[in-house]
Amino acid sequence: AAGFAGELRLQREPPLHAALLRGSALLATRPIAAGQSELTFEIDPEAVRKRSGEVRLRLLDGVSGAPLAGAQLRLRIGPGQGTGAKTDEAGVARFERVPPGLGLLVSSVAEREQLGLDVRVPPGATVDLGDLVLSPLSSVTGRVLDEHGQPVANASIDWWELDRRGIAPLCSARLNAATNGE
């Protein structure tokens, strides 16, 4: 009834301040004085809801252009936090009550490329990502050769798709001498 949330273990003696976060959003700060044994945060739930955002998108098939219904998506906001959504028959997914900040949108769709998209959600805003297209998985084969046409051992290959908004390579491979450059 009193809203007890746990025990706060301090690494140094007060005076200092404590902060209450939801994801990366700062909800409140409070000073902690020497000898203080309790700390109380009073948060207005309606104010938190008003600061929360929404993310919308439509997922399409990369070959036919048809909506991808039933696709599982996850929006990760902060360490260990996130929310999931599933696309409807029109391929539309909505994430509601998203804390403001930077998140990572990922997909889990069988036989489709993986989606990894950085998303910034401003306080109280709706972010419409529009149409996102997932193509079928494909494989790339080839040989890594040096300037003399000989196979290269221990080659490292990163595949970057420049039309993506993420900052990591989409695919990475490490070749060694046992593969003879293939």
C-alpha positions in Angstrom: 0.0 0.0 0.0 2.9 2.4 0.7 4.6 1.5 -2.6 7.7 0.0 -1.1 10.1 -0.6 -4.0 13.2 -2.0 -2.3 16.5 -1.1 -0.6 18.9 1.5 -1.9 22.6 0.7 -1.2 24.8 3.7 -1.4 28.5 3.5 -2.4 29.3 6.6 -0.5 27.9 8.6 2.4 25.3 11.3 1.9 24.6 14.0 1.0 23.8 13.0 -2.6 20.9 12.6 -5.0 18.9 9.7 -6.3 17.1 9.5 -9.6 14.1 7.5 -10.7 14.2 6.4 -14.4 11.8 4.7 -16.7 14.0 3.4 -19.5 16.2 6.4 -20.3 13.6 8.9 -19.2 14.2 10.8 -16.0 11.0 10.9 -13.9 12.3 12.5 -10.7 15.3 13.2 -8.5 15.5 13.6 -4.7 18.2 14.6 -2.4 19.5 12.2 0.3 20.7 13.8 3.5 23.1 12.4 6.0 21.2 10.1 8.5 18.1 9.8 6.2 16.6 6.3 6.3 13.8 6.6 3.8 13.4 8.0 0.3 10.0 8.6 -1.3 9.2 9.5 -4.9 5.7 10.7 -5.8 5.0 10.2 -9.4 1.8 11.3 -11.2 0.9 8.3 -13.4 -1.0 10.6 -15.9 2.2 12.7 -16.4 4.2 9.5 -17.1 1.5 8.4 -19.7 1.6 11.9 -21.4 5.4 11.6 -21.8 5.1 8.1 -23.2 5.3 7.8 -27.0 4.0 5.5 -29.7 5.8 3.8 -32.6 3.9 2.6 -35.7 5.0 0.8 -38.8 3.8 -1.4 -41.6 5.8 -4.5 -42.6 5.8 -5.6 -46.2 7.1 -8.6 -48.2 10.2 -7.6 -50.2 9.1 -9.7 -53.3 5.3 -9.3 -53.5 4.8 -6.0 -51.6 2.0 -7.7 -49.6 1.6 -7.0 -45.9 3.4 -9.4 -43.6 0.7 -10.4 -41.1 1.6 -12.1 -37.8 5.2 -10.9 -37.7 6.7 -10.7 -34.2 8.5 -7.4 -33.4 10.4 -6.2 -30.3 11.3 -2.7 -29.3 14.1 -2.7 -26.8 14.3 0.4 -24.7 17.2 0.4 -22.2 18.8 -2.6 -20.5 16.4 -5.5 -19.9 13.4 -3.4 -21.0 11.3 -3.6 -24.0 7.9 -4.3 -25.5 6.6 -6.6 -28.2 4.0 -6.2 -30.9 2.6 -8.4 -33.7 1.6 -7.2 -37.1 -2.1 -7.3 -37.9 -3.6 -8.5 -41.3 -2.6 -5.2 -42.9 1.0 -5.7 -41.7 0.6 -2.8 -39.2 2.3 -2.9 -35.7 1.9 -0.4 -32.9 4.0 0.0 -29.8 2.1 2.0 -27.2 3.2 3.6 -23.9 6.9 3.6 -25.0 9.2 5.5 -22.7 11.0 8.4 -24.4 14.6 7.7 -25.5 16.6 5.6 -28.0 15.4 2.1 -28.7 16.2 -0.8 -31.1 13.5 -2.3 -33.2 14.1 -6.0 -34.1 12.1 -8.5 -36.0 11.6 -12.3 -35.8 10.1 -13.4 -39.1 10.8 -16.9 -40.5 12.8 -17.0 -43.7 13.1 -13.2 -43.8 16.1 -10.9 -43.3 16.5 -9.6 -39.8 15.4 -6.1 -39.0 17.6 -4.0 -36.7 16.5 -0.3 -36.6 17.5 2.4 -34.2 14.4 4.4 -33.1 14.4 7.7 -31.1 11.1 8.3 -29.4 10.6 11.9 -28.2 8.5 12.5 -25.1 4.8 12.3 -25.9 5.4 11.8 -29.7 4.1 9.3 -32.2 6.9 8.0 -34.4 5.6 6.6 -37.7 8.3 4.6 -39.4 6.1 4.1 -42.5 6.6 1.0 -44.7 9.4 -1.4 -43.8 10.3 -4.1 -46.3 11.7 -7.5 -45.4 13.2 -9.5 -48.2 13.6 -13.3 -48.2 16.9 -14.6 -46.8 19.6 -15.1 -49.4 23.0 -16.5 -49.4 26.1 -15.1 -50.9 28.9 -17.4 -52.1 32.3 -16.6 -53.5 36.0 -16.8 -53.1 38.3 -14.2 -51.5 41.4 -13.9 -53.6 44.6 -11.9 -53.3 46.0 -9.7 -56.1 47.6 -12.8 -57.7 44.4 -14.8 -57.8 45.4 -17.0 -54.8 42.8 -17.9 -52.0 43.2 -15.7 -48.9 43.3 -17.3 -45.5 41.9 -15.5 -42.4 39.8 -13.0 -44.4 37.2 -11.0 -42.6 34.0 -9.9 -44.5 31.4 -7.5 -43.4 28.2 -6.9 -45.4 26.7 -3.4 -45.0 23.4 -2.5 -46.5 23.5 1.3 -47.0 19.7 1.7 -47.2 19.4 0.6 -43.5 19.3 3.0 -40.6 21.3 0.9 -38.2 25.0 1.3 -37.3 26.1 -2.4 -37.3 26.9 -4.6 -40.2 24.0 -6.7 -41.4 26.2 -9.8 -41.8 29.7 -10.7 -40.8 31.8 -13.7 -41.7 35.3 -14.9 -40.8 37.1 -17.2 -43.2 40.1 -19.2 -42.2 42.8 -21.3 -43.9 40.7 -24.5 -43.6 38.1 -23.0 -46.0 40.7 -22.3 -48.7 39.4 -18.8 -49.2 35.8 -19.9 -50.0 
